[in-house]
Amino acid sequence: MFDVIIIGGGPAGLSAALVLARCRRQLLLCDNGQPRNARSSSLHGFLSRDCIPPLELLRLGREELKPYGVAPRETTVTDLVHLEDSFEATLDGREKVRARMALIASGVRDHPPEIPGLDECYGVTVHHCPYCDGWEHRDQTIAVIGRGTSGAALALSLKTWTSRVMLCTHGARTMRRCDRTRLEKEQIHVRSAPIVRIDHDGPNVRAITFGDGASVPCEAIFFSARQSQRCELAERLGCEMNRRGAVKSGPLGETHIPGLYVVGDASRDVQFAIVAAAEGAKAAAAINKALQRRAGLAVEPVDAGSDARTRARTETTRA
Ligand SMILES: Cc1cc2nc3c(=O)[nH]c(=O)nc-3n(C[C@H](O)[C@H](O)[C@H](O)COP(=O)(O)OP(=O)(O)OC[C@H]3O[C@@H](n4cnc5c(N)ncnc54)[C@H](O)[C@@H]3O)c2cc1C
């Protein structure tokens, strides 16, 4: 019986593993080697690691676990079942393991638009997050591929990084009047013709060719598109999803299932590696606390209903 099974060895899972290993917890860290940002050439905005290759960050994280005797196991958790006070996980559809607590940090999968040429530039000059890659394309000509309000929002947001933004709706012609007015005000030209291909030199975008014959030069593309959970374990366990398809969890990653925590991109809106790592650390502390509670090693907090005298006594004891 492990104390904790961690599903996903990205920034969230690795960070949780580090905190739990330092709490002397018996861990099983499972990862099947599909980090979300594998296609990116450089990870930005991670304090002390700005511009590091994404896979190097993971290598460093795994390296830091070694002194604690933790090595991620290369395996896919294919099933996770909640038992009375533990979880049973199935690895690669065969092996069964048990753990008292489960932390899902399995991330999400992006679905970039399927346009010839786009994939060749993805992660270098084609991106989806301005916070992650906007700086690298400051003052360049940027095309946004997106529809409706989310496309308009992304185009408007990119005006923070450059004055030259256009919005390509790739065949969609309807847009809320208020969005169109705002785009016009910001001089963001909207092209609704379907895109035929992205012209590029290696991974560098050069132009977008449209179905109406136009070819418009640009230096970078940002897209807004659908994403989905990398694995369905949380959903299958009955976790609630929000309207963006993320697992609903509390501030420490806790779910309505006792002992089940979900953190990182799988559960949150702010999808940065450093945020995922912080969420992993917070959930790890909560899990350790829960295990301490089960072992009778935690004092219950004074509840709101206690009278003032009890509270005063507790404060005196603490002091
Ligand atoms: C192209 C691109 C560029 C980005 N650039 C930046 C950037 O510059 N700065 C930044 O802060 N963020 C960036 N991000 C976002 C960043 O990648 C994520 O916020 C971060 O990776 C989330 O970490 P995570 O641990 O939640 O998930 P992930 O990093 O996706 O890790 C999840 C892990 O779980 C594993 N897994 C999934 N299901 C299972 C299963 N059933 N069994 C075993 N293992 C499983 C996967 O293989 C994966 O290794 C970028 C994202 C993309 C797509």
PDBQT file of the ligand as one rigid body, heavy atoms in Angstrom, charges set to zero:
ROOT
HETATM    1  C1  LIG A 401       3.184  24.835 -26.781  1.00  0.00    +0.000 C 
HETATM    2  C2  LIG A 401       3.081  25.202 -25.319  1.00  0.00    +0.000 A 
HETATM    3  C3  LIG A 401       3.936  26.148 -24.777  1.00  0.00    +0.000 A 
HETATM    4  C4  LIG A 401       3.837  26.492 -23.437  1.00  0.00    +0.000 A 
HETATM    5  N1  LIG A 401       4.690  27.416 -22.928  1.00  0.00    +0.000 NA
HETATM    6  C5  LIG A 401       4.657  27.725 -21.629  1.00  0.00    +0.000 A 
HETATM    7  C6  LIG A 401       5.560  28.690 -21.088  1.00  0.00    +0.000 A 
HETATM    8  O1  LIG A 401       6.385  29.266 -21.806  1.00  0.00    +0.000 OA
HETATM    9  N2  LIG A 401       5.480  28.967 -19.768  1.00  0.00    +0.000 N 
HETATM   10  C7  LIG A 401       4.563  28.328 -18.941  1.00  0.00    +0.000 A 
HETATM   11  O2  LIG A 401       4.553  28.594 -17.744  1.00  0.00    +0.000 OA
HETATM   12  N3  LIG A 401       3.707  27.423 -19.431  1.00  0.00    +0.000 NA
HETATM   13  C8  LIG A 401       3.728  27.106 -20.744  1.00  0.00    +0.000 A 
HETATM   14  N4  LIG A 401       2.838  26.205 -21.254  1.00  0.00    +0.000 N 
HETATM   15  C9  LIG A 401       1.853  25.596 -20.329  1.00  0.00    +0.000 C 
HETATM   16  C10 LIG A 401       2.522  24.469 -19.517  1.00  0.00    +0.000 C 
HETATM   17  O3  LIG A 401       3.019  23.512 -20.413  1.00  0.00    +0.000 OA
HETATM   18  C11 LIG A 401       1.530  23.844 -18.565  1.00  0.00    +0.000 C 
HETATM   19  O4  LIG A 401       0.923  24.832 -17.760  1.00  0.00    +0.000 OA
HETATM   20  C12 LIG A 401       2.200  22.805 -17.660  1.00  0.00    +0.000 C 
HETATM   21  O5  LIG A 401       2.870  21.837 -18.424  1.00  0.00    +0.000 OA
HETATM   22  C13 LIG A 401       1.150  22.138 -16.775  1.00  0.00    +0.000 C 
HETATM   23  O6  LIG A 401       1.765  21.175 -15.995  1.00  0.00    +0.000 OA
HETATM   24  P1  LIG A 401       0.970  19.870 -15.522  1.00  0.00    +0.000 P 
HETATM   25  O7  LIG A 401       1.921  19.153 -14.626  1.00  0.00    +0.000 OA
HETATM   26  O8  LIG A 401      -0.360  20.236 -15.014  1.00  0.00    +0.000 OA
HETATM   27  O9  LIG A 401       0.692  19.041 -16.866  1.00  0.00    +0.000 OA
HETATM   28  P2  LIG A 401       1.699  18.423 -17.958  1.00  0.00    +0.000 P 
HETATM   29  O10 LIG A 401       2.947  19.198 -18.036  1.00  0.00    +0.000 OA
HETATM   30  O11 LIG A 401       0.906  18.267 -19.197  1.00  0.00    +0.000 OA
HETATM   31  O12 LIG A 401       2.070  16.995 -17.371  1.00  0.00    +0.000 OA
HETATM   32  C14 LIG A 401       1.111  15.971 -17.287  1.00  0.00    +0.000 C 
HETATM   33  C15 LIG A 401       1.839  14.642 -17.324  1.00  0.00    +0.000 C 
HETATM   34  O13 LIG A 401       0.903  13.612 -16.992  1.00  0.00    +0.000 OA
HETATM   35  C16 LIG A 401       1.158  12.481 -17.811  1.00  0.00    +0.000 C 
HETATM   36  N5  LIG A 401      -0.068  11.671 -17.862  1.00  0.00    +0.000 N 
HETATM   37  C17 LIG A 401      -1.288  12.026 -18.337  1.00  0.00    +0.000 A 
HETATM   38  N6  LIG A 401      -2.169  11.043 -18.162  1.00  0.00    +0.000 NA
HETATM   39  C18 LIG A 401      -1.485  10.028 -17.582  1.00  0.00    +0.000 A 
HETATM   40  C19 LIG A 401      -1.862   8.715 -17.160  1.00  0.00    +0.000 A 
HETATM   41  N7  LIG A 401      -3.109   8.262 -17.271  1.00  0.00    +0.000 N 
HETATM   42  N8  LIG A 401      -0.897   7.922 -16.623  1.00  0.00    +0.000 NA
HETATM   43  C20 LIG A 401       0.376   8.357 -16.480  1.00  0.00    +0.000 A 
HETATM   44  N9  LIG A 401       0.761   9.590 -16.845  1.00  0.00    +0.000 NA
HETATM   45  C21 LIG A 401      -0.154  10.420 -17.386  1.00  0.00    +0.000 A 
HETATM   46  C22 LIG A 401       1.552  13.080 -19.154  1.00  0.00    +0.000 C 
HETATM   47  O14 LIG A 401       2.328  12.169 -19.902  1.00  0.00    +0.000 OA
HETATM   48  C23 LIG A 401       2.371  14.306 -18.718  1.00  0.00    +0.000 C 
HETATM   49  O15 LIG A 401       3.748  13.988 -18.621  1.00  0.00    +0.000 OA
HETATM   50  C24 LIG A 401       2.877  25.862 -22.601  1.00  0.00    +0.000 A 
HETATM   51  C25 LIG A 401       2.000  24.912 -23.141  1.00  0.00    +0.000 A 
HETATM   52  C26 LIG A 401       2.093  24.578 -24.490  1.00  0.00    +0.000 A 
HETATM   53  C27 LIG A 401       1.152  23.571 -25.079  1.00  0.00    +0.000 C 
ENDROOT
TORSDOF 0
